[in-house]
Amino acid sequence: MASAWNAGDAERVIELAAQATEGAGDDEGALVLLGVAQQATGRYAQAATTFGRLCRLRPAVSAYWNNLGVASRLAGDLAASGQALRQARQLAPRDAEVHYNLGLLYTQQRDWPAARQALLEAASLAPSFIEARLQAAYACYVCGDNAAQEEMLDGAGEWPPQPAEQALILAAMLSVQGASEAALRTLARAQLPPTEAAAAPLRLRIAAQRVVLHERSNQVERAQEELQQLPLAAIDALPPDAVQARADGWRAHAAMASRNGAHAEAAALYRRVLALPLDDESRASVGFGLAIACDRLGRHDEAWDALEAAHAAQLEIARQVMPERLAADSQPLPLADCVVEPHDYARWTELRAPGPRESPVFVVGFPRSGTTLLEQMLDAHPDFQSMDERAYIHELIESMERVGQRYPADLASLSQDDADALRRSYRRRVAQVRPDLGARRLVDKNPLNMQCLPMIMRLFPQARIILCLRHPCDVLLSCSMQSFRSPAFMVLCSSLPRLAHGYARAFTQWQRDVEVFAPQVLEWRYESVVEQFGDQATRLAQFLDLADAVPLRRFAEHAREKHISTPSYAQVTRGVYRKAVGRWRDYREHFEPVLPVLQPWLERFGYDG
């Protein structure tokens, strides 16, 4: 049996095992060979039976419980798999493979928080365990844990070639991080199955992802060239069970049709995709694409129906990841309750801090308020460099809380060493994504840093802060039409009432913090930028002490040359245009119930209802 296994003849192993006498039926070595041969040949239920015998024979051997767990999972008996793998973990708590297999089980059960924890533990125990790091990164991706995802994917562009299924997942995650070239390399090296029947659908999916990667990086001509290698006839000719390949191919064509202004074609393709049996993530993404296409066509009722279906799918994702956020009293923006009262601020010890030119420029505001447009204007200036959207200030808050410090209360008692350590941590994070920053001023654009003003003022009290404003109803409509990856934002944007209350809470907190800290803030109104772009660019330059405002006006040309991770990646390449002003009026009937919630802010910002 051993010789047959070493020769790669699993069928011979099973044949020899069948010849064994009853007296040799409990031979440990023979059972191990039989179990692995059964599993290798797809006889998963039989393998589980064999490994079950081994567990009864040697219950203290964690490897047998691990094998039983894997075979049971592959056989579809998830309950038995969980029991076996938890027993293996109890016997060998530092075995990375056991944690990895538990993570795969939880992934199959869609228990994403448990999968994330198990897979991160596996990667921690065995940092060179590439499969564990990839699966951990994907679990973090689903859970919205961007920091841990980036950590897991550090150096992923140089990983060995991956099987095609895993290469597609890895490339998608690298793209979200802005590593488009690494994503394309990953796809180019993907390992296809040996048979043409199995390889053809995966080859098509890889081609479709290349189209999306190029389009997402504003390389429209390259995307169009790739699309020519993906004719609709080839997609239609796929076998009936190639559901994912068909969906990916049609979505690639729909994305390019939408990019080229062929919205009717895009809508028809998205509807074809939605007719397929899809998972919630795909259904949500396609639903948002359909809604945008219908909106461009003036089919507003159809657009709203598509949005409601997309948000319903996203709520199912959020339910799997953080079900507590769906409770009626849940607060999707938890930092809205972090208050610094004037008398608390008066107790802050005075600390040395960087001056305005040594501090980041913070671009804040509710999402979809024009923050990406402003970021690209600043990034186009040679004195500045942006780092796309990073949650580094939020991560500093989390790091305080991990060591037992209360935020924001303990900001008052931070020592000089504490503050310096936090700034060093921030700069280390920045250096990972912008190692070439040099003497340029950093642009930290993260809309919801507006909730983190106490931390910003503690570390960078002289920083210039730009608050982006836009008609609240246009903001809410635009948020409703975007496929956000954060589970908290999936919940926040799931309905206009929830979103309107979140908007009001965020600006209530902002207004309160501004009154306490009196930061140096420029209010940057989207509509004014559209109407008086040159004047507003000059005003921006003056606020930031820039001698030359000309580069700011050339942002669209600059944006075409780079990857932009936010949903506005395509819009900012077109320059300033008026079409996004007042779009909400096409959906006014849906906004009527939330206008009373928004009314104080409409008045505060000088907008009509």
N, C-alpha and C positions, 0 to 999 in steps of 0.2 A: 504493500500500500504506500509506504514512504517513497519507494523508488518511482512508483507511478505518479505520485504527487509532484515529486521533484522534476519529473519529465513533463509536467504540465498536462497529464492525462487524468482529469478529475473523474471522468466516466469510468475509467478502469479502477480507480480507488473505490467507487461505489460498488462496482461489480465484485471486487475482491471482498469488500465488507459483507456482501450478501452470502458469500461462501463460508463466512466464519461460523464456527459451531456455537451452540447456545452457551457452552462453558466459557468461551472467549468473548461473550457479548458485553462484558463489563471491562474489557481491556481499555485502559485510559488512553493509551496512545492511538489505538485503533479508532476509538470514538472521536478523538480530536480530528484525525484525518478524515473520517467519514463526515463529520459536521462541516468542516471547511469545504469539502468537496461538494456536499449537498448545497451549501450556500453559493458556491462559485457557479453551480449549474442552474441556479434559480429555483431550487427545491426548498424554498424558505421555511415552509411549515415543517417539513421533515428535518431540516437543520435545527429548528427550534426544539423539536422532540429530542434530537440527539444531544444538544447542549443541555437540555433539561435533565437528561440522564447523568451527564457529567456534573451538573450542579448538585444533584442528589448524592453522587458518588464522592465528590470533593467539595463540600459547601464552603470551604474557606478560601477557595481559589477565585479571586476576583475576575480573572480573565474569562472563566467559563460563564459567569453571570453577565459579563460584558457581551460575550458572543451570543448568549441567549437573548439579551436585549436587542441586539442588532437584528438577529434572525427573526425575532417576533415582530419587530417594527416592519421589516421588509415583507413579512407574511400578512401584515394588516392588523395584528393583534396589539394595538397600542397600549392597552391596559397592562398586559403581561410584559411588554417591553419596558414600561415605566417601572414596574416592580423589580424587574431583573437589574436594570441599570442603577436604580437607587441602592440596591443591595451591593452592586459592584462598587459604587461610590463610597458606601460605608466601609467596605473592606479595603479600598485603595483610594483614599480621599485626594491623593496628589497624582493620580493617574490622568494625564491630559486626555488620553483617548476616551476614557469613560465620560469625562465632562463633555467632550466633543459629541459623543453619541447621544448623550442626554440632550444636548443642544439641538441636534438634528431631529430628535423625537419631538421636542417642544415646538420646533419650527413646523413640523408636519401637523401638529395639533393647533397651530396658529396661536400658541401661547408665547407671544413675542417677548414680553419682559423676562420670562423664565429662560427662553432661548438665549436672549442677550446675556444674561448672567452666567449661564453654563458655558457658553462659547467664549466669553471674555475670560473666564477662569481657565479654560483649556489653553487659550493663547498665552495667558500669564504664566502657566506652568511650563509651556513649551513654545517660546517665542518664535522658533523656526518652523513651527507646525503651520504651514501655509494654508492648508484647507481650513483649519480652525480659524485663522485670522480672516480669511475671506468670508466665511459664514458668520463670524462675529461681526464683521463690518456690515454685512447685509442686515443682520438683526438690529444693529444700531441705526442703520439707515431707516428701517421701518419704524423704529421707536423715536426717531427724531433726535438721536444722540450724536450730534455732528462731531463733537470733540473726540469721543471714543472711536467713531468711524474713521476719522482722519488718522488717529493713532494706529489703528489696525491696518490701514492701507499705506502706512509710511514705507516707501520703497517698493510699492506694488508694481510700478512700471518695469521693474527689473526682475520680477518673479519669473520662474520657469513657465513655459507654455502651459496653458490650462485647457482642460476639456471644453468643448465649444459651449456647453450650457453654462459652465462657470465663467468662461471668458466673457459671455454676454452680460452676466450680472456684474462682473468686475468692471467692464468697460463702462457700463451705465453709471456705476458709483464714481469712477474716476472722472467721468464727464461732469457730474454734479459738482465735483471739487474744482473744476476748471482745468483738469489735466487732460485736455483733449488729445494731445499727441500720444500720451501714455495709453489712453483708451484705444486709439487707433492701432498702436503697436500690439496691444493685447489681442485685438480682433485679428490682426494679420497673422499672429502666431497660434491662433486657436486650433486645437487638435480635433479634427473631425472623426466620426466613427468610420470603421473600415468599409462598411457597405455603402453603396451609392444611395440606396433607398433611405437609409438613416441619415446620410450626410447631406442630401439635397435640401431638406427643409432647414437645416441649421445653416447651410451656406447662404440660403436666401435671407434668413434672419440676420446674419452677420452683415450682408449687403444693406439691408434695411437700416440697421443701426448705424452704419457708416453714413448713410444719407442724413439721418437725424443728427449725428454728431457734427457734420459739416454745416448743416443748416443752423444748428444751435450755436455754432461758433461764427455765424454771419459769413460763412464761406459758401455763398449761394451757388456760385458757378460750379464749384467742386461737388456740391450736393446734387446739382442737376445732372452732372456727368455720371455720378454714381447711380442716380435714378434710372438712367438709360440701361443700366445693367440689370434692372429689376422690372421687366415689362409686366403689365397687368395680366397678360395672357399666361405668363409663367406662374403667377400667383393663383390664377383661376384653375390651373392644371394640377395644383397640389392635391394629394390624396385627401379624402374627407377628414382623416384623423390629424392632419397637420394644422390644427386650429391656431396655435401660437404663431406659426410661420405666416399663415394667411393674415392674421391680425396685424403682425408687425409690418408686412408688406403693404397692406392697405393704409396703415397709419403713416408710413413713410410717404406714400403718394399724397395722402391728405395734407400732411404738414407742408409739403412743397406747393400743393395747389393753393393752400391758404396763404403761404408766403408770396405767391405770385398773383394774389388777388382773385383767384378762381374759386370764390367761396361756395358757389353752388356745387361744383365738383367736389370740394372738400367735404361739404355737408353730406353728399350722397355716399362718399367713401366712409365717413365716420358712422353713418347709419348701417352700412354693411358690416362694419366691425362690431357694432353693438348687437347685431343679430347673432353673434357667435357666443358660445359659453365662455365667459371671461371671469377672471378673479376681480375682486373689488377694486384693486389698484388700477388695473387696466380699464375697468368700466368707468371709474371716476375720471381718469385722464382723457379718455375718448369723449366722455360726456362734456367736459369743459371745452374740448376742441369743437364739438358740434355746436355748443352754445355760442361760441365766438363766431363761428361761420354763419349761424342763423342771425346773430345780431348784425353782422356786416351786411346781410341781405335784407335787413329790415323786418325779419320775421320774429318779432319780439316775443310773441306768445310761445313760439316753438323754442326760442332761446331760453326762456324762463323754465319751461318744462324740462329741457335738457339739464339746466343748472340744478333743479331740484333732484333729478335722478342722480347726478354726479355727487351732490352733497350727501345724499342717502348712502351711496357707496362709501364715501369717505367716513361717514359716521360709523359704519361697520368696521372700518380699519381702526378708527380711534377706540371703538368699543373693545377691540382685541388688545390694544396697546395700553390704554389708560382708562378703563371703564369708569373710574371715579370722576373723570372730567365731564361725564354726561349727566351727573346728578343735577337736580334742579337748582341747588344752591352752589354749584361749582363755579369757581372763578378762573376762566382760561388765562387771565393775565394776573398771576398771583402777586407780582411785585406792586400792583396797584394799591395794596394795603400797607406798603412799607413807607411809613410817614416819619419825617424829621420835623418836629415842631420848632418854632423860633427859639424857645428857651433851651431845647436840646442843642441846636446849632451854636448857641452862645457858649456852650461848654466845650466846643471843639478846641483842642490844643493847636497852637499855631505851628505849622511844619514848613520846612523848606520844600519848594516845588518848582517844576520847570516853568519857564516863561512862556509867553504865547507862541513864539516861533519854534520852541522846543516841544510843544504839546501837539497832540493830534488835533485836526479839525474834525469835530463830530457833526455828522449829518443825521438828523433825527426827524421824527414825524410819524404819524400813523402810516402803516404800509399802503402803497399805491397812491402816495401824495406827491410824487415827482422826485423822490430821493435818488433814483437811479439816474435820471436826467442830470441832476445837480452833480452827482458823483462823477459822471463822465465829463462834465464841463471842467471840473477841477483836475481830473486825471489828465486831461488834454493839455494842461499848463505844465511847463517844464519844472516848476517849483514844487509840484505835488505828485504824490503817487497814492492811488487807492489800493485797497486789498480785497475788493469785492465785499460781500456781506459776511462778516464774521461776528460771532457772539462772545468775543473775548472779554468784554466788560461784564457780561452776565457770568462768565466762567470765573472771574475774580470774586464775584459775590458768592458763588458756590464754593470756592476754595476757602473763603472765610468761614462759611458755615460748616465745612467738613472738619475744621480744627476747633469747633465749638464756639466760634465768635458769632454774635447776633448781628444781623444786618437789618437796618442801618444803625441800630443803637450803638454798637461798638466802634463805629467810625470815630466817635468822639474821643475814644481812649487810645486810638492807634498811636504808636510811637513813631519816631522818625525812621527807625529800622523797619518797622512793619510796613509803612507806606513805601519806602524804597524797595522792599522785597516784592510788594504787589506790582510796582511799576516795572521791576526787572522781569517778573513773570509775564506781564503784558507784552513787554518788548521781545521776550523770547518767542512768544507765540507769533508776533508780527514777523520776526526774522525768519520763521519757518516758511512763510508764504511770500514775504518780500525781502529776500536776503540782499537785494540790490538797492534798498531804500536810500542809503547814503545820507547826503545832506538835505534831501527833499523832505517836505513836510507830509506827514501821513494823513490821509483822509480815511477816517473810520466811519463808514456809512452802515449803520444798522438802525432801521426805523425805530425799533422798540428800545433802543438805548435812551429814548425819552423817559422811560421808567427808571433809569439808572442814574439820574442826575446826582443824587448824593454821592455815589462812588466816583463819578466823573469829577465832581467838585472837590472831593478829598484828595484825589491823585493829581488832577490837572486843573487847579482852580482858575488859571488864566487862559484856559483853552477857549478858542472861538467855537461857538455852537450855532448851527444853522437849523432852524425849525422849518420844515417844509409843510406848507398849507395848501389845501385844495378844497373845493366845495365838499362838505361832508357826505352828501348823497353820491357824488361822483366817486368819492373814496370807497364808500360802502359797496357800490355797484361793482367797481373794479376788483375789490377784494372778493366779492361773491363769484366773480368770473375766473378766479385764479385757482390753480391746483397747488395749494401749499403742501409742503412735505411734513411740516410740524404737526403732530397729532393735536396739540393744543390749539393750533390755528385751524385745523380741520373742524374742531368743535366750535370755535369762536365764529367762523364764517358759515356755519351750517344753516343759519337763519338770519334774516335781517334784524329781528328784535334782539337776538343775542349779540349780533355784531354792533348794533347801535348802542346798546348798553356798554359793551366793551370800549367803544370809541369814547363815550362820555366819561367812563371811569379813567381811561388813560389821560384824557385832557384835564380832567379834574385834578388828578395827581400832578400833572405837569404844571398847571397853573399854581397850585399850592407850593410846589418845589421852587418855581421861579421867584415867587414872592419871598421865600425864605432865603435863597442863596444869591439872588440878583446876579446871575451869570451874564456873560457877554453873548447875547443872542441876536441873531439876525432872522427875522421872519421872512421867509422866501415863498411867495404866493405863486402857485402854478399859473393861474390865469393871467397875472401880471407879466410873467415871463413870456407867455404866448403872445400877449398884446404888445409888449415893449421889450423885446429880447435884448436889444443893444443897451438900452438904459439900465436894465436889470443886471446885465453882465458888468457894466461899469460900477454899479452899486455893490455888487459882490466883490469886485476887485478892491474897492475902497475899504470894505469891512475887513478884508484879509491883508491889507497893506501891500497890495500888488501894484507895481508901476504900470504893467501892461495887461490890458483885458482882452487883447486880440486872440490869444490862444484859447480863451474860454469859449469864444464864439465858434471855434472849429471842432467842437466836440463830436459831431456826427461822423465826420471823416475819421477821427481818431477811434471812435467806437467800432467802426467796421473792421478794424484790424485786431480785435481782441475778443476773448471769451468773456461773456457777462452772465453771471449765474442767475440773476433775478428774472422774473417773467417779462420784464421790459426789454430784454436783450435785442429784440427786433425793432421795437419802436424808436429807441434812441439813435439808431443808425439813420433815421429819416429826417433828423433835425426837429425843429419846433413846428407843431401843427395844431390846428384848432379842433380837430374832430373829437378829441377826448373831453372837450368842455361841454357840460350840460347833457351828457349822454343819459343821465339818470331820468330825465324827463320822459324818455320813451317807456319807462317802467314806473311811472309815477303812482299808478294804482297800488303797486306793491310797497311803495314808500310811505303812503299816507298814514298807516298805523304807527310808524316810527318817527314821523316828523316832530311830534311833541318831545321826544327824547333828545332829538338833535337841535331843537329850537334855541336853547341857550348858546350853543356853539355857532349856529348860523348867525345869531345876533352879535356874538363876541367877535367873529371873524368878518362880519359885514357882508354876508351872503343872503340872497333872497331864498325863501322857502319854495 
